[in-house]
Amino acid sequence: MDAKFGKTDAGRVLLEADLQMRHDFYKAMDPDTDLGKRFWAALPKRNG
């Protein structure tokens, strides 16, 4: 993100939304949870 745009309200909102999305994806992909285990098990396997 452009440094100047990052200092605006719109830039701040986009950065906060991106951070929240990353947290949500991490929770969904965490292999220590049932949902995460199902996610990783559903991925195609290569070489075993």
VOROPA-119309 format. One record per residue: residue number from 1; residue in one letter; x negated, y, z of N, C-alpha, C, O in turn. Coordinates in Angstrom, 3 decimals, always signed. Each point is the difference from the previous one (the first is absolute). Example, Ala and Ser with C-alpha at 12.3 -4.5 7.8 and 13.67 -1.06 7.14 Angstrom:
REM VOROPA-119309
MARFI   torpa   drenti         nx         ny         nz        cax        cay        caz         cx         cy         cz         ox         oy         oz
MARFI       1        a    -13.190     -5.690     +7.800     +0.890     +1.190     +0.000     -0.900     +1.200     +0.000     -1.036     -0.019     +0.665
MARFI       2        s     +1.386     +1.069     -1.385     -0.820     +1.190     +0.060     +0.770     +1.090     +0.730     -0.509     +1.108     +0.169
REM end
This chain:
REM VOROPA-119309
MARFI   torpa   drenti         nx         ny         nz        cax        cay        caz         cx         cy         cz         ox         oy         oz
MARFI       1        m     -0.849     -1.158     +0.000     +0.849     +1.158     +0.000     -0.905     +1.234     +0.000     -1.030     +0.039     +0.673
MARFI       2        d     +1.431     +0.933     -1.420     -0.712     +1.270     -0.042     -0.036     +0.624     +1.396     +1.019     +0.024     +0.690
MARFI       3        a     -2.165     +0.475     -0.273     -0.159     +0.551     +1.355     +0.970     +1.154     +0.252     +0.547     +0.126     +1.095
MARFI       4        k     -0.337     +0.703     -2.095     +0.906     +1.148     +0.159     +1.451     -0.481     +0.171     +0.731     +0.504     +0.853
MARFI       5        f     -0.325     -1.482     -1.671     +1.354     -0.543     +0.100     +0.189     -0.743     +1.323     +1.092     +0.015     +0.569
MARFI       6        g     -2.130     -0.651     -0.088     +0.078     -0.741     +1.249     +0.304     +0.872     +1.207     +0.455     -0.494     +1.031
MARFI       7        k     -0.704     +1.783     -1.159     +0.265     +0.933     +1.101     +1.411     +0.574     -0.042     +0.379     +0.761     +0.890
MARFI       8        t     +0.403     -1.110     -1.907     +1.373     +0.497     -0.106     +0.941     -0.953     +0.731     -0.378     -1.120     +0.343
MARFI       9        d     +1.614     +1.581     -0.106     +1.001     -0.868     +0.634     +0.288     -1.224     -0.870     +0.137     -1.111     +0.511
MARFI      10        a     -0.047     +1.320     -1.817     +0.280     -1.124     -0.904     -1.133     -1.024     +0.064     +0.251     -1.205     +0.028
MARFI      11        g     -1.484     +1.678     -0.006     -1.132     -0.904     +0.095     -0.001     -0.770     +1.309     -0.280     -1.199     +0.018
MARFI      12        r     +0.589     +1.876     +1.070     +0.059     -0.641     +1.309     +1.067     -1.087     +0.015     -0.226     -1.097     +0.512
MARFI      13        v     +1.391     +1.409     -1.077     +1.096     -0.975     -0.031     -0.402     -1.231     -0.812     +0.276     -1.130     +0.405
MARFI      14        l     -0.923     +1.345     -1.541     -0.431     -1.136     -0.823     -1.047     -0.848     +0.723     +0.047     -1.228     -0.064
MARFI      15        l     -0.978     +1.867     +0.743     -1.014     -0.744     +0.741     +0.615     -0.794     +1.146     -0.387     -1.143     +0.240
MARFI      16        e     +1.343     +1.743     +0.469     +0.669     -0.711     +1.090     +0.800     -1.186     -0.524     +0.012     -1.066     +0.615
MARFI      17        a     +0.659     +1.252     -1.758     +0.782     -1.089     -0.594     -0.923     -1.128     -0.450     +0.329     -1.174     +0.172
MARFI      18        d     -1.474     +1.517     -0.743     -0.958     -1.007     -0.424     -0.517     -0.795     +1.197     -0.114     -1.224     -0.074
MARFI      19        l     -0.194     +1.895     +1.152     -0.484     -0.681     +1.195     +1.067     -0.933     +0.567     -0.308     -1.123     +0.399
MARFI      20        q     +1.554     +1.578     -0.361     +1.080     -0.838     +0.510     +0.197     -1.227     -0.885     +0.235     -1.099     +0.501
MARFI      21        m     -0.332     +1.289     -1.825     +0.148     -1.113     -0.922     -1.110     -1.026     +0.225     +0.253     -1.204     -0.039
MARFI      22        r     -1.470     +1.670     +0.273     -1.111     -0.918     +0.252     +0.222     -0.787     +1.285     -0.312     -1.190     +0.057
MARFI      23        h     +0.842     +1.834     +0.967     +0.303     -0.701     +1.251     +1.077     -1.053     -0.220     -0.103     -1.117     +0.507
MARFI      24        d     +1.136     +1.476     -1.265     +1.089     -0.942     -0.269     -0.500     -1.212     -0.779     +0.355     -1.136     +0.315
MARFI      25        f     -1.183     +1.381     -1.334     -0.538     -1.110     -0.782     -0.901     -0.877     +0.853     +0.019     -1.224     -0.131
MARFI      26        y     -0.809     +1.839     +1.003     -0.868     -0.794     +0.867     +0.838     -0.920     +0.882     -0.317     -1.180     +0.154
MARFI      27        k     +1.382     +1.719     +0.421     +0.859     -0.812     +0.868     +0.606     -1.166     -0.776     +0.096     -1.114     +0.515
MARFI      28        a     +0.311     +1.378     -1.754     +0.631     -1.044     -0.812     -0.998     -1.061     -0.440     +0.390     -1.140     -0.248
MARFI      29        m     -1.671     +1.490     +0.146     -1.010     -0.925     -0.486     -0.850     -0.603     +1.123     -0.904     -0.789     -0.270
MARFI      30        d     +1.181     +1.146     +1.503     -0.788     -0.493     +1.128     +0.170     -1.509     +0.129     +1.106     -0.464     +0.273
MARFI      31        p     -2.172     -0.316     -0.460     +0.135     -1.461     +0.043     +0.325     -0.551     +1.385     +0.263     -1.195     +0.136
MARFI      32        d     -0.276     +2.025     +0.876     +0.354     -0.455     +1.349     +1.501     +0.052     +0.256     +0.455     -0.382     +1.078
MARFI      33        t     +0.324     +0.853     -2.064     +1.454     +0.048     +0.134     +0.625     -1.026     -0.938     -0.640     -0.451     -0.950
MARFI      34        d     +1.885     +0.085     +1.218     +0.683     -0.959     -0.871     +0.120     +0.543     -1.413     -0.250     -0.723     -0.965
MARFI      35        l     +0.634     +2.003     +0.830     +0.140     +0.605     -1.323     -1.338     +0.011     -0.732     -0.061     -0.308     -1.191
MARFI      36        g     -0.992     +0.655     +1.887     -1.322     +0.024     -0.614     -0.466     -1.378     -0.429     -0.601     -0.152     -1.064
MARFI      37        k     +0.874     -0.853     +1.885     -0.372     -1.368     -0.356     +0.717     -0.438     -1.267     -0.596     -0.633     -0.871
MARFI      38        r     +1.890     +0.973     +0.770     +0.759     -0.352     -1.207     -0.545     +0.753     -1.214     -0.071     -0.554     -1.098
MARFI      39        f     -0.315     +1.820     +1.298     -0.550     +0.787     -1.100     -1.267     -0.650     -0.538     -0.124     -0.223     -1.204
MARFI      40        w     -0.824     -0.083     +2.103     -1.272     -0.568     -0.430     +0.186     -1.399     -0.581     -0.712     -0.383     -0.929
MARFI      41        a     +1.654     -0.379     +1.464     +0.254     -1.349     -0.532     +0.605     +0.043     -1.396     -0.171     -0.938     -0.778
MARFI      42        a     +0.875     +2.013     +0.456     +0.670     +0.099     -1.301     -0.934     +0.466     -1.112     +0.358     -0.093     -1.174
MARFI      43        l     -1.542     +0.591     +1.512     -0.929     +0.462     -1.029     -0.560     -1.176     -0.783     -0.218     -1.075     +0.558
MARFI      44        p     -0.016     +1.277     -1.858     -0.589     -1.084     -0.781     -1.386     -0.364     +0.523     -0.766     +0.872     +0.410
MARFI      45        k     +0.458     -2.129     -0.426     -1.296     -0.484     +0.506     -0.949     -0.233     -1.176     +0.413     -0.422     -1.080
MARFI      46        r     -1.674     +0.703     +1.314     -1.031     -0.288     -0.990     -1.043     -0.903     +0.645     -0.428     +0.233     +1.130
MARFI      47        n     +0.040     -1.226     -1.837     -1.030     -0.930     +0.479     +0.337     -0.551     +1.394     -0.856     -0.057     +0.883
MARFI      48        g     +2.100     -0.340     -0.710     +0.389     -0.615     +1.249     +0.720     +0.915     +0.888     +0.393     -0.389     +1.100
REM end
